[in-house]
Amino acid sequence: MLAPPTAVTARTRLRVSTIDARVLRRLGLYLGSLAAADLMARCRDGAGLDNGRWAERKQWLSQRSSSRWAGAITKANNAQYALARRGQQAHLTTMGATIAAITARLLLPVGGPKPGYRSTAQWFQKSRRVAALQDRHRRVQADHDAGTVHVVRGGRRLSNTRHHLAEAGLTEQQWRDRWDAARMFLSADGETGKRHGNETIRISPDGVVEINLPAELEHEANAARGRYRLDARARFAHRGAAWAERVARNRAVAYTIRHDAIRDRWYLNATWQPDATTPQAPLSAVTAGMLVGVDTNDDHYAAWRLDGAGNPIGRPRRFAYDLSGSATHRDAQLRHATTRLLHWTHRSGARAVAIENLDFTDNRGRENFGDRKRFRQLISRFPTGKLRTRLVAQAHDAGVAIVAVDPAYTSRWGAEHWQRPTRATRHEAASLVIGRRAQGHAARRRTEPPAFHQSDGMRPRQVQATAVPAREEPRPARPPAPTRSTRVPGRRKRGTSLSKTVRDRRADVQETPLHSG
């Protein structure tokens, strides 16, 4: 059973005035320049995180901003460096697996059975590819051993777009606005016990936003103690009650202000760790009752409701989504489909959702799937991590438990044992197998009943699960019909009669001799 999320986030739009936008832009660019300098210093230090160097970086930043801004900047840059290191290690692992797969196929005869290559031209192209991968692997491995990472604040893709403005359909000013917005730094960590849970970006329960300005920008302050108060008010439509209750108790809340340069809008994100709740119910208690089995696909959820014995209830449901387009569109599609799935689960009375524990992080390379280009594209664009994160977060808010099961052979066994008798699709049958696996039942159904003339002229009812004895065991024997006489235990009512066969009678009857007259 998957653990609940460790943090929650609520977002709202800040309808700032022209003066507020100018101040936020100046503050974000100034802190962004400090964050860029500190990230360069962090990358220069290498893999080892020295507390002494960390203190020196914080001291340098505190002199130019404040101790709280310095703590937020160094913490974010340390996390950015750690993320780059994990990505570098994952890249090495993927390249190593690809090199091993290609090398193994190059040793097989050309034109032979799979997994050998089909032609000499394909073998030649793969030999060049493995040579290039080996050279790249050596360079990345050298950077990894030296602790060197390559990070671009603002994004490498947006940085490369500067050299292709005509192809991107952007002017230089439009690109500059997006670049500046991506490199801004307006994030503040929360502090429990401080007023409204944050001293740097303080938001009162009624939505008044105040920002602590560094010494370089104190002349922009319009409130006491070098603070700037926005004209806009923060209103959280989602999780607003939880946020207001937390701010009123002075619990820690972290805030991030972001500028969308494309639509020229400002957004505020509030993040906090939920309070300790009641402990999770054990897995056996969650899966004992009704649950919903879900099969995740490239364009929809296939869901089926099961009772405690693993039997399907009603007809399956399909919740479609579209993974084409931008990342924002894909994320919105996943959230909408997940919301409809959880609402249907709640209305049906189920307490848990069983889903496949998918993980394609190590199997996205083209060599792992051969010539199946369509399947490679499906795996590459399938957002397993985002789907799992969205489902767990939304299910926790809805009070539904998430059970992850082994995805091996769910589609194959569903098609073999459940697709034909239930008249369902292959994906709907797979969702049924996923739900049964979460409950601890086998994927296959019981054997078919005997033929018509081998079962007293009546076919018994087909039973689908083995957990409930009342449904699975044979019927109990009927009691004997009552009689007037009572039998004595241990004695038979009638004696043993002679056999009526001709052969036995010849052996038992004595022959009578004939007398002559």
Secondary structure, DSSP 8 states (H G I E B T S, - for coil): -----S-EEEEEEE---HHHHHHHHHHHHHHHHHHHHHHHHHHHH-S---HHHHHHHHHHHHHHS-HHHHHHHHHHHHHHHHHHHHHHHHHHHHHHHHHHHHHHHHTS-TTSSTTS-SSHHHHHHHHHHHHHHHHHHHHHHHHHHHT-----TT-HHHHHHTT-HHHHT--HHHHHHHHHHHH---EE---TTSGGG-SSEEE-TT-EEEEE--GGGGGG--BTTTEEEEEEE---SSSHHHHHHHHHTT---EEEEEEETTTTEEEEEEEE----------HHHHHHS-EEEEEE-SSEEEEEEE-TTS-EEEEEEEEE----S-HHHHHHHHHHHHHHHHHHHHHHT--EEEEE----TT--SGGGSTT-HHHHHHHHH--HHHHHHHHHHHHHHHT-EEEEE--TTHHHHHHHHTHHHHT--HHHHHHHHHHHHHHT--SS-------GGGTTT--------SS-HHHHS----------SS---TT--SS------SHHHHHHHS--------
